[in-house]
Amino acid sequence: MNHSRTIPVVNIAGPGSQPEEEDFNFLPIPAGINLPLTPVLPEQALPAELRVARHILTTLIRDMDNPVATLPFPLSYKLNATEQQNSGLLDQLLGEGEISARVLLSDGKEQRIQETVFTGVWRVREYNSDQQRVADEIIIGPIPESIWQTHPQPLITPELPPQPAGLMNGAFIAHEIAERVKQPVKEPHIINLTLLPVNDADREYLDHFLGEGCSAIFSRGYGKCRIVSTHFPGVWRVNYFNDMNTLLQDMIEIADIPDIAVAGIDDIEDAYAGLKNTLEWLKEYPVTENEPVVRMECKVCWWVYDPALGDDVWQIPPGVPFSQLPDYWCCPVCETSKSGFMVIDEGNNSCKD
């Protein structure tokens, strides 16, 4: 395995086990009990963003319009390039929920996954090695399958590492894991290392045996929980921390995916109702009046702002009228403020202040 593309597993207890501040910068995890917040929305929406939000929510609701228990999960909607450029309102509507994850794919890409405020509705964005976003998808289901399906090929006969001196229970724990990994059907099983007599040699031995995986999950609901995959499919390291980042529970869980990260049927039913209510509300949402497509020319350097093109320098997407540009915007060439622009009359190419 290429260790430069794996998610490291830290020591599970003892010196160095309690995460430093940077350990939790991998994905943002709040310090306390944080429930999802209602997104703060702008007073008005751009027509293009409103159209994208309405269309995508309508499609999701249509696909979910059956008893949730009978739906063929996962349901998905892939945003095209235009929708990605005009997804600002949709992003705010979906918000961020309690679960986030990162997955390193075999082709070198990385998935960054964020549960929305609607439990069971996930935003999955994919990035290439240059950190450029190459895909944006909404997935509805208990959990995106890439989180638990992306792992090395299973070992038919897991081999235990040589036993160093000083082991107490590390070899016995590793043997138990190996026996369960070899079973064709893995019954959910938890080994709570916090409650077992293990020493530093045991911990190092288990670290070496379990290895490193390709998926990391973070839960920021009631406390903090970090779930990291190992070299063995269906074997996870699960750590719970308090507000001071002190390790409280250190467990090895054998399951397709730990239950704490999975949305239930009731959750998805609630999400369906929430999406329907949001769409109804969107029908009454105030829309910025459509303005004539007018180009504006800088009086100093003659650079032209064309709403059809937007502004790459200021990351203004196509379709934004000049009057809707933020107050801090200025000419990307000479930095003249908005007041230093004049209207170009598209009809006869004459200019007027």
C-alpha positions as CSV (number, residue, x, y, z in Angstrom):
1,M,0.0,0.0,0.0
2,N,1.2,3.5,-0.7
3,H,1.4,5.1,2.7
4,S,1.4,8.6,1.2
5,R,-2.2,8.0,0.2
6,T,-3.5,6.4,3.5
7,I,-5.1,8.0,6.5
8,P,-2.8,7.5,9.5
9,V,-4.0,5.8,12.6
10,V,-2.5,7.3,15.7
11,N,-1.6,5.5,18.9
12,I,-4.8,4.4,20.6
13,A,-3.9,5.2,24.2
14,G,-0.9,6.2,26.3
15,P,1.6,8.9,25.3
16,G,0.7,10.6,22.1
17,S,-2.8,9.0,22.0
18,Q,-4.7,12.2,22.9
19,P,-5.1,14.2,19.7
20,E,-3.3,17.5,19.4
21,E,-5.2,20.5,18.1
22,E,-4.0,19.9,14.5
23,D,-5.4,16.3,14.6
24,F,-8.9,17.8,14.5
25,N,-8.1,20.2,11.7
26,F,-8.5,17.2,9.3
27,L,-12.1,18.1,9.3
28,P,-13.7,20.8,11.5
29,I,-15.1,19.4,14.7
30,P,-16.7,21.8,17.2
31,A,-15.7,21.8,20.8
32,G,-19.0,20.9,22.4
33,I,-22.5,19.5,21.7
34,N,-23.4,21.2,18.4
35,L,-26.7,20.4,16.8
36,P,-27.3,21.5,13.2
37,L,-28.2,25.1,12.8
38,T,-30.8,26.6,10.5
39,P,-28.8,28.1,7.6
40,V,-28.7,31.9,7.3
41,L,-30.1,32.8,3.9
42,P,-29.8,36.0,1.9
43,E,-32.8,38.3,1.7
44,Q,-33.1,37.6,-2.0
45,A,-31.9,35.0,-4.4
46,L,-30.4,35.3,-7.9
47,P,-32.8,33.8,-10.4
48,A,-30.2,31.3,-11.6
49,E,-29.5,30.0,-8.1
50,L,-33.2,29.8,-7.3
51,R,-33.8,27.8,-10.5
52,V,-31.1,25.4,-9.6
53,A,-32.3,24.9,-6.0
54,R,-35.9,24.4,-7.0
55,H,-35.0,21.9,-9.8
56,I,-32.7,19.8,-7.6
57,L,-35.0,19.7,-4.6
58,T,-38.0,18.8,-6.9
59,T,-36.0,16.0,-8.4
60,L,-34.9,14.6,-5.0
61,I,-38.4,14.8,-3.6
62,R,-39.8,13.0,-6.7
63,D,-37.3,10.2,-6.4
64,M,-38.2,9.8,-2.7
65,D,-41.9,9.8,-3.2
66,N,-42.4,6.2,-2.1
67,P,-42.3,4.5,1.3
68,V,-38.7,5.0,2.5
69,A,-38.2,1.4,3.4
70,T,-38.8,0.4,-0.3
71,L,-36.5,3.0,-1.9
72,P,-33.5,1.6,-3.9
73,F,-30.7,3.4,-2.0
74,P,-28.6,5.1,-2.7
75,L,-30.5,7.8,-4.6
76,S,-28.2,10.3,-6.2
77,Y,-28.2,13.6,-8.2
78,K,-25.0,14.7,-9.9
79,L,-24.7,18.5,-10.4
80,N,-23.6,19.6,-13.9
81,A,-21.1,22.4,-14.4
82,T,-23.8,25.1,-14.7
83,E,-25.5,23.9,-11.5
84,Q,-22.2,23.8,-9.6
85,Q,-21.6,27.5,-10.6
86,N,-25.1,28.5,-9.4
87,S,-25.4,26.3,-6.2
88,G,-25.0,29.1,-3.6
89,L,-28.6,29.1,-2.5
90,L,-28.7,25.2,-2.6
91,D,-25.5,25.1,-0.4
92,Q,-27.1,27.3,2.2
93,L,-30.4,25.3,2.2
94,L,-28.7,22.0,2.7
95,G,-26.2,23.3,5.3
96,E,-23.9,21.0,7.3
97,G,-25.0,18.2,9.6
98,E,-23.2,16.2,12.2
99,I,-21.2,13.7,10.1
100,S,-18.3,14.4,7.8
101,A,-15.8,12.1,6.1
102,R,-12.9,11.8,3.7
103,V,-12.2,8.9,1.4
104,L,-9.0,8.3,-0.6
105,L,-9.9,6.6,-3.8
106,S,-7.8,4.1,-5.7
107,D,-7.3,6.4,-8.7
108,G,-5.7,9.1,-6.5
109,K,-8.8,11.3,-6.1
110,E,-10.3,12.3,-2.8
111,Q,-13.9,12.4,-1.7
112,R,-15.0,15.0,0.9
113,I,-18.3,14.0,2.2
114,Q,-20.6,16.1,4.4
115,E,-24.0,15.2,5.8
116,T,-26.5,18.0,5.3
117,V,-28.9,19.3,8.0
118,F,-31.3,16.7,6.5
119,T,-30.1,13.4,8.1
120,G,-29.5,10.8,5.4
121,V,-28.9,13.5,2.7
122,W,-25.2,13.7,1.9
123,R,-23.1,16.1,-0.2
124,V,-20.2,14.2,-1.9
125,R,-17.5,16.3,-3.6
126,E,-14.6,14.8,-5.4
127,Y,-11.2,16.4,-5.9
128,N,-8.2,15.4,-8.1
129,S,-4.6,15.4,-6.9
130,D,-4.4,19.2,-7.7
131,Q,-7.2,19.8,-5.3
132,Q,-9.6,20.8,-8.1
133,R,-13.2,19.8,-7.7
134,V,-14.1,17.3,-10.4
135,A,-17.5,16.2,-9.2
136,D,-20.4,17.3,-7.0
137,E,-23.1,14.9,-6.0
138,I,-26.0,14.7,-3.6
139,I,-26.6,11.2,-2.3
140,I,-29.6,10.0,-0.2
141,G,-29.2,6.9,1.9
142,P,-27.9,5.5,5.2
143,I,-24.3,6.4,4.3
144,P,-22.4,6.9,1.0
145,E,-21.1,3.5,-0.1
146,S,-17.7,4.7,-1.0
147,I,-16.9,5.2,2.8
148,W,-17.1,1.5,3.5
149,Q,-16.5,-0.1,0.1
150,T,-13.2,1.7,-0.4
151,H,-10.6,-0.4,1.2
152,P,-7.8,-2.9,0.3
153,Q,-8.6,-6.3,-1.0
154,P,-9.4,-8.6,2.0
155,L,-6.7,-11.0,3.2
156,I,-7.9,-14.6,3.1
157,T,-5.7,-15.6,6.0
158,P,-4.6,-12.6,8.1
159,E,-1.2,-13.3,9.4
160,L,-0.3,-12.1,12.9
161,P,2.9,-10.2,13.3
162,P,5.8,-11.7,15.3
163,Q,5.2,-11.2,19.0
164,P,7.7,-8.8,20.6
165,A,8.7,-9.1,24.2
166,G,6.4,-7.5,26.8
167,L,3.0,-8.3,25.3
168,M,0.1,-8.8,27.7
169,N,-3.1,-9.2,25.6
170,G,-2.2,-7.7,22.2
171,A,-1.7,-11.1,20.5
172,F,-4.9,-12.5,21.9
173,I,-6.9,-9.5,20.6
174,A,-5.2,-9.7,17.2
175,H,-6.0,-13.4,17.0
176,E,-9.7,-12.7,17.8
177,I,-9.9,-10.0,15.1
178,A,-8.2,-12.3,12.6
179,E,-10.7,-15.1,13.3
180,R,-13.6,-12.8,12.8
181,V,-12.2,-11.3,9.6
182,K,-12.0,-14.8,8.1
183,Q,-15.7,-15.4,8.6
184,P,-17.8,-14.9,5.4
185,V,-20.4,-13.1,7.4
186,K,-19.1,-10.8,10.0
187,E,-21.4,-10.4,13.0
188,P,-21.1,-6.9,14.6
189,H,-18.6,-7.1,17.4
190,I,-16.9,-4.5,19.6
191,I,-13.6,-4.8,21.4
192,N,-13.3,-2.0,24.0
193,L,-9.6,-1.6,24.6
194,T,-10.4,1.0,27.3
195,L,-11.7,-1.7,29.5
196,L,-9.0,-4.3,28.8
197,P,-5.5,-4.6,30.5
198,V,-3.2,-3.6,27.6
199,N,0.2,-1.9,27.7
200,D,2.2,0.2,25.3
201,A,3.7,-2.9,23.6
202,D,0.1,-4.2,23.0
203,R,-0.9,-1.0,21.5
204,E,2.0,-0.8,19.1
205,Y,1.5,-4.5,18.2
206,L,-2.2,-3.8,17.3
207,D,-1.3,-0.6,15.4
208,H,1.1,-2.7,13.2
209,F,-1.4,-5.5,12.8
210,L,-4.4,-3.4,11.9
211,G,-2.5,-1.0,9.6
212,E,-4.0,2.0,7.8
213,G,-7.2,2.4,5.8
214,C,-8.6,4.8,3.2
215,S,-11.6,6.2,5.0
216,A,-12.0,8.6,8.0
217,I,-15.3,9.6,9.5
218,F,-16.0,12.3,12.1
219,S,-19.1,12.8,14.1
220,R,-19.7,16.1,15.9
221,G,-23.1,15.5,17.5
222,Y,-23.1,14.5,21.2
223,G,-19.3,14.8,21.8
224,K,-16.7,13.9,19.3
225,C,-16.1,10.6,17.6
226,R,-13.5,9.7,15.1
227,I,-13.8,6.5,13.0
228,V,-10.9,5.3,10.9
229,S,-10.8,2.3,8.6
230,T,-8.0,-0.3,8.9
231,H,-6.2,-2.6,6.5
232,F,-9.0,-5.2,7.0
233,P,-12.4,-4.6,5.4
234,G,-15.1,-4.1,8.1
235,V,-12.6,-3.5,10.9
236,W,-12.6,0.1,12.3
237,R,-10.9,2.1,15.0
238,V,-13.4,4.1,16.9
239,N,-12.3,6.8,19.3
240,Y,-14.5,9.0,21.5
241,F,-13.2,12.3,23.0
242,N,-14.5,14.9,25.4
243,D,-14.5,18.6,24.9
244,M,-10.9,18.8,26.0
245,N,-9.9,16.2,23.3
246,T,-9.2,13.7,26.0
247,L,-9.6,10.1,24.8
248,L,-12.6,8.5,26.6
249,Q,-13.3,5.3,24.7
250,D,-10.9,3.4,22.5
251,M,-12.6,0.6,20.6
252,I,-12.1,-1.7,17.6
253,E,-15.4,-2.4,15.9
254,I,-16.0,-5.2,13.4
255,A,-19.0,-4.3,11.1
256,D,-19.6,-3.1,7.6
257,I,-19.8,0.4,9.1
258,P,-20.2,1.5,12.7
259,D,-23.8,2.4,13.5
260,I,-23.0,5.8,14.8
261,A,-22.3,7.0,11.3
262,V,-25.4,5.6,9.7
263,A,-28.8,7.3,9.1
264,G,-31.9,5.3,9.9
265,I,-35.1,4.9,8.0
266,D,-36.9,7.3,10.4
267,D,-34.1,9.9,9.8
268,I,-34.6,9.7,6.1
269,E,-38.4,10.0,6.4
270,D,-37.8,13.2,8.4
271,A,-35.4,14.4,5.8
272,Y,-38.0,13.8,3.1
273,A,-40.6,15.9,5.0
274,G,-37.9,18.6,5.6
275,L,-37.0,18.8,1.9
276,K,-40.7,19.1,1.0
277,N,-41.2,21.9,3.4
278,T,-38.1,23.7,2.1
279,L,-39.4,23.4,-1.5
280,E,-42.7,24.9,-0.5
281,W,-41.0,27.7,1.2
282,L,-38.8,28.3,-1.9
283,K,-41.9,28.9,-3.9
284,E,-42.5,32.1,-2.0
285,Y,-38.8,33.1,-1.8
286,P,-38.1,36.6,-3.0
287,V,-36.2,36.7,-6.3
288,T,-34.0,39.5,-7.5
289,E,-35.7,41.1,-10.4
290,N,-34.2,40.2,-13.8
291,E,-32.1,43.1,-15.1
292,P,-31.2,43.9,-18.7
293,V,-28.0,42.3,-19.7
294,V,-25.8,45.5,-19.7
295,R,-22.1,45.6,-20.0
296,M,-20.2,48.1,-18.0
297,E,-16.9,49.7,-19.0
298,C,-14.2,51.0,-16.7
299,K,-13.6,54.7,-17.2
300,V,-9.9,54.3,-16.4
301,C,-8.6,51.2,-18.3
302,W,-11.6,50.4,-20.5
303,W,-12.0,46.9,-19.1
304,V,-15.5,45.6,-19.7
305,Y,-17.6,43.7,-17.2
306,D,-20.0,41.4,-19.1
307,P,-22.6,39.6,-17.0
308,A,-22.7,36.8,-19.5
309,L,-19.0,36.0,-18.6
310,G,-18.7,37.0,-15.0
311,D,-15.3,37.8,-13.5
312,D,-12.8,35.0,-12.9
313,V,-10.5,37.2,-10.8
314,W,-13.2,37.9,-8.3
315,Q,-14.8,34.5,-8.8
316,I,-18.1,36.0,-10.0
317,P,-20.0,33.3,-11.9
318,P,-21.8,34.1,-15.2
319,G,-25.2,35.6,-14.8
320,V,-24.6,38.1,-12.1
321,P,-25.7,41.7,-13.1
322,F,-23.4,44.6,-12.4
323,S,-25.7,46.0,-9.8
324,Q,-25.5,42.7,-7.8
325,L,-21.7,42.7,-7.5
326,P,-20.6,43.0,-3.9
327,D,-19.7,46.5,-2.7
328,Y,-16.0,45.5,-2.3
329,W,-15.7,44.5,-5.9
330,C,-13.4,46.6,-8.2
331,C,-12.0,46.5,-11.6
332,P,-9.7,43.4,-11.8
333,V,-7.2,45.4,-14.0
334,C,-6.8,48.8,-12.4
335,E,-8.9,48.4,-9.1
336,T,-11.3,51.2,-10.0
337,S,-14.4,51.0,-7.8
338,K,-17.9,50.3,-9.1
339,S,-18.7,54.0,-9.3
340,G,-15.9,54.4,-11.9
341,F,-17.8,52.3,-14.5
342,M,-20.2,53.5,-17.3
343,V,-22.9,51.7,-19.2
344,I,-22.2,50.4,-22.7
345,D,-25.4,50.8,-24.8
346,E,-25.5,47.4,-26.5
347,G,-27.8,48.8,-29.2
348,N,-25.5,51.4,-30.9
349,N,-22.2,50.9,-29.0
350,S,-22.4,54.4,-27.7
351,C,-21.5,55.1,-24.1
352,K,-23.2,57.0,-21.4
353,D,-22.3,57.9,-17.8
